[in-house]
Amino acid sequence: MTLILAGTVRIAPERLAELRPHLRAQVEATRSEPGCLDYALTEDPLDPGLIRVYEHFTDEAALAFHRASPHMAAWRAACADLGTFDRNLSSFDVSDYRKI
């Protein structure tokens, strides 16, 4: 089984430049975690201020490790400081994961 989290978060478009270094730091740190299969925080090119979230972890333990990491705490603080809003995430337990 693997876990996938997908969704969006918003920030005022005029704050995107301030958020970008935090996006990069969060993605780089998370991709190096044990159990992280993929992780992306990307700006939607058609909707300024919309950040698309995609997370793929091997299991609950890997996701728990991620949630407790220092860089996750820094990411949460940056999001609060910069006024991100409208967080909308869903998680999916994938029992039959395979590459095609």
Backbone bond lengths (Angstrom), bond angles and torsions (degrees), N, CA, C in turn:
res aa  C-N    CA-C-N  psi(-1)  N-CA   C-N-CA  omega(-1)  CA-C   N-CA-C  phi
1 M - - - 1.451 - - 1.522 109.44 -
2 T 1.295 116.35 141.80 1.461 121.91 170.62 1.515 108.27 -126.29
3 L 1.321 114.88 163.93 1.459 120.78 178.85 1.512 109.83 -116.26
4 I 1.313 115.93 135.32 1.456 122.00 174.99 1.520 107.90 -122.49
5 L 1.313 115.63 131.77 1.456 122.00 172.48 1.517 106.37 -116.81
6 A 1.310 116.12 134.46 1.461 120.34 -178.91 1.513 109.22 -143.61
7 G 1.313 115.54 147.05 1.450 119.28 177.90 1.510 112.28 166.58
8 T 1.330 114.65 -152.55 1.455 120.93 -175.40 1.521 110.87 -144.88
9 V 1.302 114.27 161.37 1.459 123.63 169.80 1.524 105.96 -143.53
10 R 1.302 116.77 152.29 1.471 120.10 -179.09 1.515 111.10 -119.17
11 I 1.324 113.46 152.68 1.451 122.38 172.83 1.529 106.71 -142.81
12 A 1.308 116.34 150.50 1.466 118.63 176.24 1.529 108.15 -58.60
13 P 1.336 118.16 130.94 1.461 120.68 -176.77 1.528 113.88 -52.19
14 E 1.331 117.72 -33.44 1.468 119.41 -179.45 1.529 112.66 -72.15
15 R 1.346 118.48 -7.28 1.470 122.40 178.34 1.526 112.26 -101.88
16 L 1.337 117.54 -1.61 1.465 121.09 -177.50 1.527 112.94 -57.10
17 A 1.308 117.28 -43.17 1.472 120.14 -178.51 1.525 110.94 -59.70
18 E 1.316 117.04 -36.26 1.463 121.09 178.35 1.526 111.61 -71.91
19 L 1.327 117.03 -30.49 1.455 121.12 -178.50 1.527 112.74 -78.15
20 R 1.312 118.30 -30.20 1.469 121.67 -172.19 1.526 114.55 -53.49
21 P 1.339 120.76 -43.90 1.474 117.96 178.13 1.532 112.35 -62.32
22 H 1.316 117.01 -32.82 1.464 121.01 178.04 1.527 110.79 -72.03
23 L 1.325 117.27 -37.28 1.465 121.23 175.18 1.520 109.67 -57.90
24 R 1.314 115.35 -49.76 1.466 120.34 -177.72 1.528 111.62 -62.19
25 A 1.333 116.85 -46.46 1.465 120.53 -178.97 1.526 110.98 -61.76
26 Q 1.325 116.49 -41.71 1.464 120.88 -179.20 1.524 111.11 -65.19
27 V 1.319 116.92 -44.68 1.463 120.47 -179.20 1.529 110.28 -65.82
28 E 1.323 117.70 -47.13 1.470 120.25 -179.20 1.519 111.69 -59.70
29 A 1.317 117.59 -46.39 1.462 120.88 -178.11 1.528 111.23 -66.96
30 T 1.320 116.88 -42.33 1.463 119.84 -177.27 1.516 111.38 -67.96
31 R 1.312 117.95 -40.60 1.471 120.10 -179.37 1.520 112.20 -63.07
32 S 1.324 118.45 -20.05 1.465 120.98 179.37 1.529 112.58 -91.03
33 E 1.325 118.08 -2.45 1.457 121.58 -179.41 1.533 111.51 -73.18
34 P 1.340 115.79 147.93 1.466 117.80 173.21 1.520 110.20 -64.78
35 G 1.310 116.39 134.85 1.459 120.62 177.84 1.518 115.48 87.32
36 C 1.329 117.41 -2.05 1.460 119.73 176.20 1.522 108.60 -86.96
37 L 1.313 116.36 117.76 1.465 121.33 178.34 1.518 111.86 -90.48
38 D 1.319 116.61 -32.31 1.467 121.50 177.24 1.523 108.18 -166.19
39 Y 1.327 115.40 150.87 1.459 120.54 -179.56 1.514 107.53 -156.39
40 A 1.326 116.51 128.63 1.458 120.27 -179.54 1.521 110.83 -144.80
41 L 1.308 115.68 136.09 1.458 124.55 169.79 1.518 104.96 -125.81
42 T 1.315 117.77 107.87 1.456 120.93 -172.63 1.521 111.94 -127.58
43 E 1.310 114.79 145.53 1.464 121.02 176.46 1.528 108.88 -78.47
44 D 1.317 115.95 134.80 1.456 120.23 176.25 1.531 108.02 -77.89
45 P 1.333 118.92 121.32 1.469 120.43 -176.86 1.526 114.06 -69.61
46 L 1.329 117.37 -15.56 1.461 120.47 -178.38 1.526 113.22 -103.30
47 D 1.325 116.97 -6.36 1.462 120.78 -175.83 1.531 108.40 -140.03
48 P 1.327 118.66 85.14 1.460 121.67 -177.29 1.534 111.95 -54.40
49 G 1.325 114.55 130.59 1.450 120.77 -179.92 1.522 113.91 95.50
50 L 1.325 117.44 -8.84 1.461 121.04 177.56 1.525 108.82 -92.26
51 I 1.331 116.02 122.85 1.464 122.42 177.69 1.523 107.44 -108.11
52 R 1.304 116.22 123.06 1.466 121.19 177.92 1.527 108.68 -90.22
53 V 1.316 115.43 135.28 1.457 123.23 -176.59 1.524 108.91 -113.57
54 Y 1.345 115.98 132.00 1.465 121.57 174.57 1.524 107.09 -140.58
55 E 1.324 116.26 121.87 1.456 122.11 179.97 1.525 108.53 -130.23
56 H 1.332 116.45 137.48 1.466 120.68 -179.72 1.526 107.05 -138.84
57 F 1.328 115.51 115.96 1.462 122.16 -177.44 1.526 110.13 -123.93
58 T 1.333 115.30 154.48 1.460 120.28 -177.82 1.517 113.00 -67.23
59 D 1.351 116.90 -33.29 1.461 119.89 -176.32 1.530 110.44 -167.88
60 E 1.324 115.54 -179.12 1.463 121.88 -178.99 1.525 111.69 -62.34
61 A 1.330 117.17 -36.85 1.465 120.26 -179.70 1.527 110.94 -62.99
62 A 1.313 117.08 -40.95 1.464 120.45 178.29 1.529 110.48 -66.00
63 L 1.309 117.02 -39.84 1.462 120.41 178.32 1.529 110.50 -67.15
64 A 1.312 117.77 -39.74 1.469 121.20 177.66 1.527 110.61 -63.77
65 F 1.325 117.29 -41.38 1.458 121.72 176.31 1.524 109.70 -58.58
66 H 1.320 116.08 -46.06 1.464 121.69 179.36 1.528 110.87 -59.93
67 R 1.308 116.83 -48.30 1.469 120.87 -176.97 1.527 112.49 -63.40
68 A 1.340 117.13 -27.90 1.464 121.46 -178.50 1.526 113.47 -93.33
69 S 1.317 117.59 0.91 1.469 121.23 -174.69 1.534 112.12 -73.04
70 P 1.336 116.54 151.08 1.465 120.10 177.27 1.538 112.84 -60.42
71 H 1.333 116.96 -36.46 1.468 117.70 -179.75 1.529 111.57 -70.13
72 M 1.333 117.64 -26.32 1.468 119.63 175.24 1.527 109.55 -69.13
73 A 1.326 117.14 -39.71 1.472 120.46 176.73 1.525 109.91 -63.19
74 A 1.328 117.00 -40.99 1.471 120.59 178.09 1.529 110.73 -64.90
75 W 1.335 116.95 -39.33 1.466 121.60 178.15 1.529 110.57 -62.88
76 R 1.332 116.51 -46.03 1.468 120.16 178.74 1.531 111.07 -59.81
77 A 1.331 116.26 -42.36 1.469 120.29 179.83 1.521 110.97 -64.47
78 A 1.338 116.93 -43.02 1.469 120.28 178.95 1.525 110.80 -62.87
79 C 1.320 116.69 -42.17 1.473 120.32 178.91 1.519 110.77 -61.84
80 A 1.311 116.89 -41.37 1.466 120.50 178.95 1.524 110.39 -66.43
81 D 1.325 116.83 -44.58 1.464 120.98 -179.03 1.528 112.21 -63.40
82 L 1.323 116.34 -36.48 1.464 120.44 -176.39 1.525 112.98 -91.58
83 G 1.303 116.86 -3.27 1.461 120.15 174.01 1.516 115.18 78.42
84 T 1.337 117.98 36.52 1.462 117.79 173.97 1.531 108.50 -65.52
85 F 1.311 115.51 153.40 1.457 120.44 -176.80 1.518 109.60 -152.12
86 D 1.314 115.74 177.15 1.464 122.91 175.57 1.528 111.85 54.83
87 R 1.343 115.55 45.71 1.468 121.02 176.99 1.517 108.15 -69.54
88 N 1.324 116.62 127.07 1.458 122.48 -176.77 1.523 108.69 -140.77
89 L 1.340 116.52 96.34 1.465 121.10 -178.14 1.519 110.46 -122.42
90 S 1.312 115.86 147.09 1.463 122.75 173.90 1.514 107.84 -128.62
91 S 1.337 116.06 148.70 1.465 119.53 176.89 1.523 109.16 -116.38
92 F 1.328 114.42 150.36 1.457 121.76 -176.83 1.523 108.49 -134.77
93 D 1.332 116.77 124.61 1.466 121.47 170.82 1.516 106.67 -85.94
94 V 1.316 115.81 122.38 1.457 120.42 -176.78 1.523 108.02 -109.14
95 S 1.319 116.52 108.61 1.458 119.81 -175.45 1.519 113.18 -87.75
96 D 1.307 118.05 -20.00 1.467 120.90 -176.98 1.524 109.31 -127.39
97 Y 1.319 115.59 63.01 1.468 120.93 -178.00 1.519 109.94 -81.23
98 R 1.305 115.84 131.52 1.462 120.74 175.48 1.521 109.11 -155.55
99 K 1.286 115.28 148.08 1.466 120.19 176.42 1.517 108.46 -83.31
100 I 1.333 115.30 143.12 1.467 118.56 178.21 1.507 109.86 -123.72
